C-alpha cells in the first residue's frame, strides 16, 4: 500500500467546534490532515473538511481523499507556534454548557498515531495548559503514555476509542490501529499514574450483543473512566463503501435506513442494560444520531444533545450526579426486529 506523507500549513489551528452537541468540546485542534490508522468506518472523509479540500489534497498527491482514507498524512508542523500566537492575543473564550470551553485533540485525525503527531501534540498540550485551557485527548494510539508527565493534570482528560474487546474484529474494522488489548494496557498505565480517563466505546458494529457489552464494560471499568461515550457504526457515505470494500459484509445489513435505526435502538437498549448491570449507567453518555428523529421522539434525542457529561473539571475525581430522569429507550424497540445478530465478538 502506497502511503502519501508530507506537510501542510494552516492559518489558524484553533477552530470552534459543534462537538458540544456530543458533550466533547467547544474547540478542536487537528495536528494533521488524514490518518494512518485506516479505520474503515471513519466519518471524517465524508465531512466538508475533506470534501472541500479535495483539490488541495490531490495537489499533495492524494488521488482519492475519501476512498484513500488511511493512506495519507499531512503534518501541520507549525501548529504550536501559531497556537501560541493565537492564544496570546485571544481575549474571548467560548464556553457552552456541554462543551465547557474544552479543546479536543483531535476531531479529524489521531493525535498520537506516530512520533510526528505525538511530538506536535505534546507541544500543543503544553501551550494550552500554559494558558489555563481544558484539554481532551481522543486517540487509538499508544504514545500518549510517554507524555504522562504533562497529561496527569486536572485540566486534561485522556480518552481511548475502544468499541469492543476483540483483537481479531479490530484487525478487520480498524486494520492499522493498535489492537484493543494494547489500548487497554495503555489505559492501565495511565490509570496507575493517576491520569483522568474516559472511553469512547464507539462505533460498535451491529453484531454486538448485550452479553458482549456487559463483558466489555466490565473490562473498561478496571480503568475507572469518568465517562463512557457510545454510538454504533453508521454506514452512510463513503465509510459504508470503504467497509464493504474491506470485506465487512455485515455492514450490508444496515445500509437500509430503517434496519439501521432498528439496530441502533436495539444496541442502545442493550448497552444501557449492560451498563446498569455492571453499575456504570450514570457514566454512559449516548451519542444519538439526528436521523433517528424519524423513529424516536425528539425529547429523547434532545435529552442527549448538548448534554454535559458527568465529568468534573475541578479535579481528578468524579462526583457522580444522579439524574432524576433518564429516557427509556426500551419502548422504541421494534418488536418485529428479526435480524439475526448471532455473532458474539467478545468470546
BELDA-V618175 format. One record per backbone hydrogen bond with DSSP energy under -0.5 kcal/mol. CO is the residue of the C=O (numbers start at 1). NH is the residue of the N-H. E is the energy in kcal/mol with one decimal. If there is no record, write none. Layout:
# BELDA-V618175
CO:NH:E ; CO:NH:E
This chain:
# BELDA-V618175
3:5:-0.6 ; 4:73:-2.4 ; 6:75:-2.7 ; 13:15:-0.7 ; 15:28:-2.8 ; 18:21:-1.9 ; 19:22:-1.3 ; 19:24:-2.1 ; 20:23:-1.5 ; 21:306:-1.3 ; 26:17:-3.0 ; 27:104:-2.9 ; 28:15:-2.4 ; 29:31:-0.6 ; 31:76:-2.3 ; 33:74:-2.8 ; 35:38:-0.7 ; 37:176:-1.7 ; 38:175:-0.5 ; 39:42:-1.3 ; 43:46:-1.5 ; 44:47:-1.9 ; 47:50:-1.1 ; 47:51:-2.5 ; 48:52:-2.7 ; 50:53:-1.2 ; 51:54:-1.0 ; 53:57:-2.7 ; 54:58:-2.5 ; 55:59:-2.0 ; 56:60:-0.9 ; 57:62:-2.4 ; 58:61:-1.5 ; 61:63:-0.7 ; 64:68:-2.7 ; 66:69:-1.1 ; 68:71:-2.2 ; 71:4:-3.0 ; 72:35:-0.6 ; 73:6:-1.7 ; 73:75:-0.6 ; 74:33:-2.2 ; 75:8:-2.2 ; 75:77:-0.9 ; 76:79:-1.5 ; 78:82:-2.1 ; 79:83:-3.1 ; 80:84:-2.3 ; 81:85:-1.6 ; 82:86:-2.3 ; 83:87:-2.9 ; 84:88:-2.0 ; 85:89:-0.8 ; 86:89:-0.8 ; 86:90:-1.3 ; 92:94:-0.5 ; 96:100:-2.1 ; 99:102:-2.2 ; 102:26:-2.5 ; 102:27:-2.2 ; 102:104:-0.5 ; 103:136:-3.1 ; 104:29:-2.4 ; 105:138:-2.5 ; 109:111:-0.5 ; 110:113:-1.1 ; 112:143:-0.8 ; 114:118:-2.4 ; 115:119:-2.5 ; 116:120:-1.9 ; 117:121:-2.7 ; 118:122:-2.4 ; 119:123:-1.7 ; 120:124:-2.4 ; 121:125:-2.8 ; 122:126:-2.3 ; 123:127:-1.9 ; 124:128:-2.7 ; 125:129:-2.6 ; 126:130:-1.7 ; 127:131:-1.4 ; 128:133:-2.7 ; 129:132:-1.6 ; 134:103:-2.7 ; 135:157:-2.1 ; 136:105:-3.0 ; 137:159:-2.6 ; 138:111:-0.7 ; 139:161:-1.6 ; 142:145:-1.5 ; 143:146:-1.7 ; 144:147:-2.0 ; 145:148:-0.8 ; 147:150:-2.0 ; 147:151:-2.2 ; 148:152:-1.9 ; 151:153:-1.8 ; 153:156:-2.0 ; 155:135:-3.2 ; 157:137:-2.7 ; 158:198:-1.8 ; 159:139:-2.2 ; 160:162:-0.8 ; 160:200:-2.2 ; 165:167:-0.6 ; 166:170:-1.8 ; 167:171:-1.9 ; 168:172:-1.0 ; 169:173:-2.0 ; 170:174:-3.1 ; 173:40:-2.5 ; 174:177:-1.6 ; 179:182:-0.9 ; 179:183:-1.9 ; 180:184:-2.4 ; 181:185:-1.3 ; 182:186:-2.0 ; 183:187:-2.3 ; 184:188:-2.3 ; 185:189:-2.0 ; 186:190:-2.4 ; 187:191:-2.9 ; 188:192:-2.5 ; 189:193:-1.4 ; 190:194:-0.7 ; 190:195:-2.7 ; 191:194:-1.0 ; 196:158:-2.5 ; 197:226:-3.1 ; 198:160:-1.4 ; 199:201:-0.7 ; 199:229:-2.9 ; 200:162:-1.4 ; 200:202:-2.4 ; 201:231:-0.6 ; 204:233:-2.6 ; 205:208:-1.4 ; 209:213:-2.3 ; 210:214:-2.4 ; 211:215:-2.5 ; 212:216:-2.5 ; 213:217:-3.0 ; 214:218:-2.0 ; 215:219:-1.5 ; 216:220:-2.2 ; 217:221:-2.2 ; 219:222:-1.2 ; 220:223:-1.9 ; 221:224:-1.5 ; 227:199:-2.3 ; 228:285:-2.9 ; 229:201:-2.2 ; 230:287:-2.5 ; 231:203:-0.6 ; 231:204:-1.5 ; 236:239:-0.5 ; 237:240:-0.8 ; 237:241:-1.0 ; 238:242:-2.5 ; 239:243:-2.4 ; 240:244:-2.2 ; 241:245:-2.4 ; 242:246:-1.4 ; 243:248:-2.4 ; 244:247:-1.7 ; 247:249:-1.8 ; 248:251:-1.9 ; 249:252:-1.7 ; 250:253:-0.9 ; 251:254:-1.4 ; 252:255:-1.0 ; 256:260:-2.6 ; 257:261:-2.5 ; 258:262:-2.4 ; 259:263:-2.7 ; 260:264:-2.7 ; 261:265:-2.7 ; 262:266:-2.5 ; 263:267:-2.7 ; 264:268:-2.4 ; 265:269:-2.4 ; 266:270:-2.6 ; 267:271:-3.0 ; 268:272:-1.8 ; 269:273:-2.4 ; 270:274:-2.4 ; 271:275:-2.6 ; 272:276:-2.3 ; 273:277:-2.0 ; 274:278:-2.1 ; 275:279:-1.0 ; 275:280:-2.9 ; 275:281:-0.7 ; 280:283:-1.3 ; 280:284:-0.6 ; 281:284:-1.3 ; 283:228:-3.2 ; 283:285:-0.6 ; 284:286:-0.6 ; 285:230:-1.9 ; 286:288:-0.7 ; 289:292:-1.8 ; 290:293:-1.8 ; 291:294:-1.1 ; 292:295:-2.5 ; 292:296:-2.0 ; 297:300:-1.2 ; 297:301:-1.3 ; 298:302:-3.4 ; 299:303:-1.0 ; 300:304:-0.7 ; 301:304:-1.1 ; 301:305:-2.0 ; 304:307:-1.9 ; 306:308:-0.5 ; 311:313:-0.5 ; 312:315:-0.6 ; 320:322:-0.7 ; 327:329:-0.8 ; 328:331:-0.6 ; 329:332:-2.0 ; 330:333:-1.9 ; 333:335:-0.7 ; 334:337:-2.1 ; 336:338:-0.8 ; 339:341:-1.1 ; 340:342:-1.4 ; 342:344:-0.8 ; 343:345:-0.5
